[in-house]
């Protein structure tokens, strides 16, 4: 069974650092991009960034560039999302998801969707 | 402000048909297929429709999707109480080189 298992809930103070994880199993982890998504309390889904564990190629959403760091350790099939200095506004649920790529002959190009999601990691930042 | 535009809410009585719209632009829906996700409170999103109109295994055929130009829609036929959830449309975006989301539509079964 394809699964993404995320690390547990975190409670931190403003200014602290944090690294949360997302471990894949049941598939070849290095061959699929991992997407990170934020959901603030009562709000919608926001794309943060994406990483290819095979070579750690990473793209960040402009909204999150410089605010977080996404990394991967392919030896343990795990991707990470980290902050160097948390703010109260980082309080949210964070999801990782696997991106499934396929070739669409009707448009002669690749198409993408996120097929498997982790259960999410709640991060609470409060003084 | 989400890149894709969805109505914030939709509702219907059991058995009715409900439709949710999703509007984008040439750099996202105009180029890439649209995917739909269902999310219950406190749960992770679940893939409902991919490639505009394909259902993953296990998704009831009451759910259907379509796309035309830079817009897409999700239809729920024969609405059931268990369909009460939030629904998000998602498409890849050439400019951002990542996915863009709709703001989500809360479906209420009256």
Interface residues (C-beta under 8 A of the other chain):
Chain A: X35 X44 X45 X46 X47 X49 X50 X59 X61 X62 X95 X97 X100 X102 X104 X107 X109 X111 X112 X113 X114 X115 X117 X118 X119 X120
Chain B: X2 X31 X32 X33 X35 X37 X43 X44 X45 X46 X47 X50 X51 X56 X88 X90 X92 X96 X97 X98 X99 X100 X101 X102 X103 X104
